[in-house]
Amino acid sequence: MIILSPAQMKQAESYAMELLGLPEEILMERAGMAVARSIRRFFPEASKIVALAGKGNNGGDALVALRDLVGGQNKLDVVLQFPEDQCGESVRRELRRLRSLGVQSSAMGSQSSWHKIQHADLLIDGFLGTGLSGELPVTLQDAFERINRMDKAVVSVDIPSGVDGETGHVFPLAMRARMTVTLGFPKWGLFLDPGHRYCGAILLAPIGLPDVSRFPEGLIELSGVLLSPWEAKSLLPERSPAMHKGSAGHVGVWGGGPGKRGSAELVSLGALRSGSGLATIYWSEAENEILPRNPEIMVASGSSPREAIFDRSDVLAIGPGWDPARISVPFVRSVLDEFEGPVVADAGIFDVFQKKPEELRRKNGLPLVLTPHPGEMSRLLGINIQEILSYPRRIALETARLTGAIVLLKGWRTIVAAPDGRTAVNPTGAPNMATAGMGDVLTGIIASFLGQGKDAYSSTVSGAYIHGLAGEVAWKHGVRAGLLAHELAFHIPEARKTLEDVQVSSTGEDLLLFKPLN
């Protein structure tokens, strides 16, 4: 599913208005009706509803929504961020229409405005749109803080006020929504940290914009996607009735070490639970006597694992559990350059190549997947963690181009980037996954999909989706904390079954893109 920046969304709307003859007022009407529709569907008990309207089109959308809710037992009111004479034409037009229906407005900060807000069942947040830039006025910061403390049901129009539509940055406060109705296309700021934390459930509502395939070539650079369930489903490896263990992929795992041997086992377990036919850990001769806890996992050892790695593995996972002081950099280099299969690299690899990311590029041009968390990315690039957390999509994309690898940057919402400019954000995951070893299982899933014949980008984005979905499955089974990484691996088959059962949505319907876990 295409995901846009605010600037790209503006281009899409301009194209629809100028070239397709779709008036701005019609787009606003459809946007407001979509917000009203969501309120009827998800908040049917709300009767006292207040629209919080800024001076621009976002405020106009909120007022249209309020007008669409006129009738029945609803008690409706408007609170304006600015005096009416300072508002845009669309807001003034909708205020005139609402007054004709008996709905009055008051200015933000007045005693009557806070009385309306305090006694409302639901607030429609139309203060600011996706075009936010710079610091919020102190008066608006105070208003957000006060409203958030009330813990009201808030439905935000397009994006919560105070969240940057492209980066997800917050300036420095934002409205905390119970639901965000985003219009036309998803926006990056809805799924990047910390903005995502303010959105609540995220509903995508169509407003009549053309399908992206109808945009003129070059009008919008369409390289970013939000991975939807049906798209993730289409990327899963197929399971032929004639498949056997030799055709399901042999994942080699070069990892583990003193105190961290479990890392290699978790990678292997993740691979087998994701459909691999075989998994072998390559340990040094000194570790030969230690057997994996799962009997299905094989072990090969010796003073040099080269022959076993090169001759037996279809795909190789390297780095988890490494002690960089015990790793031969020349041998790592030879594996990257000479191994004739895909490589997934994690954990210790980023210490071995600390501040030398360009040296990770494979000279043979075969697929490489890197799966750092922000701390590992910081060590690899030699930059501050806060910069990575603030601009994860840009950092991931720059690293992908520098290394020639598919880069999966773990986080509140995992970002995947490819050297050719493709980027994806993964919407799955659960708080119970905040335990050691989860990244090792993810490495195994991605390696498994590669070994089953999927390309590197597809394996990485679908692997991230399944990994997060397994955590959600465990959550729904009641495991809210204390989920162990090897337990997550056991939920992978059910996660896959859940994904395989997904039905493609009908074109033109409202789509629930994200729902907070209960």
C-alpha positions in Angstrom: 0.0 0.0 0.0 1.5 3.3 -1.1 2.5 5.7 1.7 3.0 9.4 1.0 4.7 12.4 2.4 2.5 15.5 2.9 4.1 17.1 -0.2 3.3 14.1 -2.3 -0.3 14.1 -1.0 -0.6 17.7 -2.0 0.6 16.8 -5.5 -2.0 14.0 -5.7 -4.8 16.4 -4.6 -3.6 19.0 -7.1 -3.6 16.5 -9.9 -7.1 15.4 -9.0 -8.4 19.0 -8.9 -6.6 20.5 -11.9 -6.5 17.6 -14.4 -9.5 15.5 -13.4 -11.8 18.5 -12.7 -12.5 17.4 -9.0 -13.3 20.6 -7.0 -11.6 21.1 -3.7 -15.0 21.5 -2.0 -15.9 18.0 -3.2 -12.7 16.5 -1.7 -13.4 18.3 1.5 -17.0 17.1 1.5 -15.8 13.5 1.1 -13.1 13.9 3.8 -15.6 15.2 6.3 -18.2 12.6 5.5 -15.5 9.9 6.0 -14.7 11.3 9.5 -18.4 11.4 10.4 -18.8 7.8 9.1 -16.0 6.6 11.3 -17.6 8.3 14.4 -20.9 6.6 13.7 -19.2 3.3 13.3 -16.7 3.3 16.2 -18.2 5.8 18.6 -22.0 5.2 18.4 -22.7 6.3 22.0 -21.1 9.8 21.5 -23.8 12.4 21.5 -22.0 15.6 22.6 -19.5 16.3 19.9 -17.2 19.3 19.5 -15.2 20.1 16.4 -11.9 21.7 17.1 -11.2 23.7 13.9 -8.0 25.4 12.7 -8.1 28.1 10.0 -7.1 25.8 7.1 -8.5 22.9 5.2 -8.1 20.5 8.1 -10.5 22.7 10.1 -12.9 22.7 7.1 -12.8 18.9 7.1 -13.7 18.8 10.8 -16.6 21.2 10.3 -18.0 19.2 7.3 -17.8 16.1 9.6 -19.8 17.9 12.3 -22.4 19.1 9.7 -22.8 15.5 8.5 -23.5 14.5 12.1 -26.4 17.0 12.5 -29.7 15.3 13.4 -30.9 12.8 15.9 -29.9 13.3 19.5 -26.5 14.8 18.8 -25.5 18.0 20.6 -22.9 19.7 18.4 -20.5 22.6 19.0 -17.5 24.3 17.4 -14.4 25.6 19.0 -12.2 27.7 16.7 -8.4 28.0 17.0 -8.6 31.6 15.6 -11.3 34.2 15.3 -13.6 33.6 12.3 -12.3 36.6 10.4 -8.8 35.1 10.4 -9.9 31.7 9.0 -9.7 30.5 5.4 -12.7 30.6 3.1 -13.5 26.9 3.5 -13.8 27.3 7.3 -15.9 30.4 7.0 -18.2 28.7 4.4 -18.7 25.7 6.7 -19.4 27.9 9.7 -22.1 29.7 7.8 -23.7 26.4 6.9 -23.5 25.2 10.5 -25.1 28.4 11.8 -28.0 27.8 9.5 -28.4 24.5 11.2 -28.3 26.0 14.7 -24.7 25.1 15.5 -22.7 28.0 17.0 -18.9 28.5 17.5 -16.7 30.0 20.1 -13.0 31.0 20.1 -10.3 28.8 21.8 -9.4 30.0 25.2 -12.8 31.5 26.1 -14.7 30.2 29.1 -17.5 28.8 26.9 -15.0 26.9 24.7 -13.5 25.0 27.7 -17.0 24.3 29.0 -17.9 22.8 25.6 -14.7 20.7 25.5 -15.0 19.5 29.1 -18.5 18.2 28.7 -18.1 16.7 25.2 -18.2 12.9 24.7 -16.0 13.2 21.6 -13.7 15.8 20.0 -13.0 16.1 16.3 -9.4 17.3 16.0 -9.1 19.6 13.0 -6.7 22.1 14.5 -3.7 21.3 12.3 -3.0 19.2 9.3 -0.1 17.4 7.8 1.6 20.6 6.7 2.8 21.4 10.2 6.3 23.0 10.5 8.1 24.6 13.4 7.2 24.9 17.0 3.6 25.1 18.2 2.3 28.3 19.7 2.4 28.2 23.5 -1.4 28.6 23.7 -1.8 25.5 21.5 0.7 23.5 23.6 -1.3 24.4 26.7 -4.5 23.3 25.0 -3.1 20.0 23.9 -1.7 19.3 27.4 -5.1 20.2 29.0 -7.2 18.1 26.5 -4.9 15.1 26.8 -5.2 15.1 30.6 -9.0 14.9 30.1 -8.6 11.6 28.3 -11.4 12.4 25.9 -12.3 10.3 22.9 -10.6 12.2 20.1 -10.9 11.5 16.4 -8.1 13.3 14.5 -8.6 14.4 10.9 -5.8 13.0 8.7 -3.1 13.2 11.5 -3.1 14.2 15.1 -2.5 17.9 15.5 1.1 18.5 16.5 2.6 15.5 14.6 4.7 16.1 11.5 3.2 14.3 8.6 6.6 13.2 7.1 8.9 12.5 10.0 6.5 11.7 12.9 8.2 14.4 15.0 6.1 16.1 17.7 6.4 19.8 18.3 6.7 19.3 21.3 3.2 18.2 22.2 0.5 16.6 20.1 -3.2 15.8 20.4 -3.5 12.2 21.7 -6.2 10.6 19.5 -8.3 7.5 20.1 -8.6 7.2 16.3 -7.0 8.9 13.3 -8.9 9.0 10.0 -6.3 9.5 7.4 -7.6 10.6 4.0 -6.7 9.2 0.5 -3.4 7.6 1.3 -1.5 6.8 4.5 1.1 9.4 5.6 4.6 8.5 6.8 4.2 10.5 10.1 1.4 8.2 11.2 3.8 5.2 11.4 7.1 6.8 12.6 8.1 7.3 16.2 7.0 9.2 18.2 4.0 10.3 16.1 2.6 6.8 15.8 2.1 6.8 19.6 -0.5 9.6 19.3 -2.6 8.2 16.6 -4.7 5.5 18.3 -6.4 3.3 15.7 -5.6 4.4 12.1 -8.4 4.2 9.6 -7.8 4.9 5.9 -10.7 6.6 4.1 -10.9 7.0 0.3 -11.9 10.5 -0.9 -12.1 9.9 -4.6 -8.4 10.4 -5.6 -7.3 8.3 -8.5 -5.4 5.1 -8.1 -1.7 5.7 -8.1 -1.4 3.7 -11.4 -3.3 6.6 -13.1 -0.9 9.3 -12.0 1.3 10.6 -14.9 4.7 9.1 -14.9 7.1 11.2 -12.8 4.4 13.2 -11.0 5.0 11.5 -7.7 8.0 9.3 -6.7 6.1 6.3 -5.4 8.8 4.4 -3.5 7.4 4.0 0.0 4.9 1.4 1.2 3.0 0.5 4.3 2.9 -3.3 4.3 -0.7 -4.4 4.3 -1.8 -8.0 5.3 -2.8 -9.0 1.8 0.5 -7.7 0.4 2.5 -9.5 3.1 0.5 -12.6 2.2 1.4 -12.4 -1.4 5.1 -12.4 -0.5 5.1 -15.6 1.5 7.1 -18.6 0.1 4.8 -21.1 -1.6 4.5 -24.6 -0.2 4.4 -27.1 -3.0 2.8 -30.5 -2.3 6.0 -32.1 -3.6 8.3 -30.1 -1.3 10.8 -32.0 0.8 13.4 -31.0 3.3 16.1 -30.7 0.6 14.0 -28.3 -1.5 12.8 -26.2 1.5 16.2 -24.5 2.0 19.2 -25.3 4.2 20.0 -22.3 6.5 23.5 -22.2 7.8 24.1 -20.2 11.0 27.5 -18.9 11.8 27.0 -17.4 15.2 27.0 -17.9 19.0 29.9 -17.9 21.3 30.7 -18.1 25.0 27.7 -16.8 27.0 25.7 -16.3 23.8 25.4 -19.7 22.2 21.6 -19.4 22.4 21.7 -16.7 19.7 22.6 -19.2 17.0 20.0 -21.7 18.3 17.3 -19.0 18.1 18.2 -18.1 14.5 18.0 -21.8 13.6 14.7 -22.2 15.4 13.2 -19.2 13.7 14.3 -20.6 10.3 12.8 -24.1 10.9 9.6 -22.7 12.3 9.3 -20.5 9.2 9.5 -23.5 6.8 13.2 -24.3 6.3 14.0 -27.9 5.7 17.3 -27.9 7.4 19.3 -25.7 9.8 23.0 -26.1 10.8 25.0 -24.1 13.3 28.7 -23.7 12.5 30.5 -23.6 15.8 34.2 -23.7 16.6 35.9 -27.0 17.5 36.0 -25.9 21.2 32.2 -25.7 21.3 31.7 -29.0 19.6 30.5 -30.8 22.7 27.6 -28.4 23.3 24.5 -29.6 21.6 21.5 -27.5 20.7 18.4 -27.9 22.9 16.3 -28.6 19.8 17.3 -32.0 18.3 16.2 -30.8 14.8 19.1 -28.3 14.7 22.3 -29.8 13.3 25.8 -28.8 14.3 29.0 -28.7 12.3 32.3 -27.7 13.8 36.0 -27.6 13.2 39.0 -25.3 13.2 37.7 -23.8 10.0 34.0 -24.0 9.1 34.7 -22.8 5.5 34.1 -26.1 3.8 30.8 -26.8 5.6 29.5 -23.3 5.1 30.3 -23.1 1.4 29.2 -26.7 0.6 26.1 -27.2 2.6 24.2 -23.9 3.0 21.7 -22.4 0.6 21.6 -19.2 2.7 23.8 -18.0 5.6 22.9 -16.1 8.7 26.0 -14.6 10.4 26.7 -12.4 13.4 24.3 -13.3 16.2 26.2 -13.9 19.4 29.6 -13.1 18.0 32.4 -12.0 20.2 34.2 -9.6 17.7 37.6 -10.3 19.4 37.3 -14.0 18.4 36.2 -13.3 14.8 38.6 -13.4 11.8 37.8 -10.4 9.7 39.5 -11.8 6.6 37.3 -14.9 6.9 34.2 -12.8 7.2 35.3 -10.8 4.2 35.8 -14.1 2.2 32.3 -15.3 3.2 30.7 -12.1 2.0 32.6 -12.1 -1.3 32.7 -15.8 -2.1 29.7 -17.5 -0.6 27.4 -18.2 -3.5 24.1 -17.5 -1.8 22.3 -14.8 0.2 23.6 -13.6 3.5 21.7 -12.2 6.5 24.0 -10.3 8.9 23.1 -9.1 12.4 24.5 -8.2 15.8 28.3 -8.9 15.9 28.7 -8.0 12.2 28.2 -4.3 13.1 31.0 -4.4 15.7 33.4 -6.1 13.2 32.7 -3.4 10.6 32.3 -0.5 13.1 32.5 2.8 11.3 33.2 1.0 8.0 29.8 0.3 6.5 31.1 0.5 3.0 33.2 -2.6 3.6 30.1 -4.7 4.0 29.3 -4.4 0.3 29.6 -7.9 -1.3 32.0 -8.0 -4.2 30.1 -10.8 -5.9 26.9 -8.8 -5.9 24.8 -11.4 -4.3 22.0 -10.5 -1.8 22.9 -9.2 1.6 20.4 -8.3 4.4 21.4 -6.2 7.4 19.2 -6.2 10.5 20.5 -3.6 13.0 18.7 -2.1 15.9 19.4 1.7 16.5 22.4 1.0 18.8 24.0 -1.3 16.3 23.3 1.1 13.5 25.0 3.8 15.6 28.2 1.7 15.9 28.2 0.8 12.3 27.8 4.3 11.0 29.6 6.2 13.9 26.6 8.6 14.4 24.5 9.5 17.4 21.6 7.2 18.2 19.2 10.1 18.5 19.8 11.0 14.9 18.9 7.5 13.9 15.7 7.6 16.0 14.8 11.0 14.6 15.2 10.1 10.9 15.0 6.3 10.7 13.7 6.1 7.1 16.5 8.4 5.8 19.2 6.7 7.7 18.1 3.2 6.6 17.9 4.3 2.9 21.4 5.9 3.0 22.8 2.8 4.6 21.2 0.6 2.0 22.8 2.6 -0.8 26.2 2.7 1.0 26.3 -1.1 1.6 24.3 -2.4 -1.4 22.2 -4.3 1.1 18.6 -4.5 2.1 18.5 -2.8 5.5 16.0 -3.6 8.2 16.2 -1.0 10.9 14.4 -2.3 14.0 12.3 0.0 16.1 8.8 1.0 17.3 7.9 0.6 13.7 10.5 -1.3 11.7 11.8 0.3 8.5 13.1 -1.7 5.5 15.1 0.1 2.8 16.6 -1.1 -0.5 19.5 0.4 -2.5 17.1 1.3 -5.4 15.1 3.6 -3.1 12.2 1.3 -2.1 11.2 1.7 1.6 8.6 0.0 3.7 7.3 0.4 7.2 6.0 -2.7 9.1 2.8 -2.2 11.1 3.0 -5.4 13.2 4.4 -6.1 16.6 3.5 -6.1 20.3 5.0 -4.9 23.6 5.6 -8.5 24.8 8.4 -8.7 22.3 10.7 -6.5 24.4 12.9 -9.4 25.5 16.4 -10.7 24.5 16.7 -12.9 21.4 13.8 -11.6 19.4 16.1 -10.2 16.7 17.8 -13.6 16.4 14.4 -15.2 15.6 13.8 -12.4 13.0 17.1 -13.2 11.4 16.1 -16.8 11.1 12.8 -16.0 9.5 14.3 -13.8 6.8 17.0 -16.4 6.1 14.4 -19.1 5.9 12.4 -17.1 3.3 15.5 -16.5 1.3 16.4 -20.2 1.4 12.9 -21.0 0.1 13.5 -18.9 -3.0 12.1 -15.4 -2.3 14.1 -12.3 -3.2 15.9 -10.3 -0.5 13.5 -7.4 -0.3 10.4 -9.6 -0.2 12.0 -11.9 2.4 12.8 -9.0 4.6 9.5 -7.1 4.6 7.4 -10.3 4.9 9.8 -11.7 7.5 9.3 -8.5 9.6 5.6 -8.8 9.2 5.4 -12.4 10.3 7.8 -11.7 13.2 5.6 -8.9 14.5 2.4 -10.9 13.9 3.8 -13.8 15.9 4.1 -11.4 18.8 0.5 -10.2 18.3 -0.7 -13.9 18.3 1.1 -14.5 21.6 -0.5 -11.3 23.0 -4.0 -12.5 22.0 -3.2 -15.8 23.8 -2.7 -13.8 26.9 1.1 -13.5 26.9 1.3 -9.8 27.7 4.8 -9.9 29.3 7.5 -12.5 29.8 7.4 -13.8 26.2 10.6 -15.6 25.5 12.2 -15.5 22.1 12.0 -19.3 21.6 8.3 -19.1 22.6 7.8 -16.5 19.9 9.2 -18.9 17.3 6.5 -21.4 18.2 3.9 -18.9 17.3 5.3 -18.4 13.8 3.1 -21.1 12.2 -0.1 -19.7 13.6 1.0 -16.2 12.5 1.4 -17.6 9.0 -2.0 -19.2 9.1 -3.5 -15.9 10.3 -1.9 -14.2 7.3 -3.0 -16.8 4.8 -6.6 -16.4 5.9 -6.6 -12.7 5.2 -9.1 -11.7 2.4 -8.2 -8.8 0.0 -10.3 -5.8 0.8 -12.8 -4.3 -1.6 -11.6 -1.2 -3.5 -13.0 2.0 -2.1 -13.9 0.9 1.4 -12.6 2.3 4.7 -9.6 0.2 5.9 -8.5 -0.2 9.5 -4.7 0.0 9.0 -3.8 -0.2 12.7 -5.6 -1.1 15.9 -3.9 -0.9 19.3 -3.8 -4.2 21.1 -6.3 -4.6 23.9 
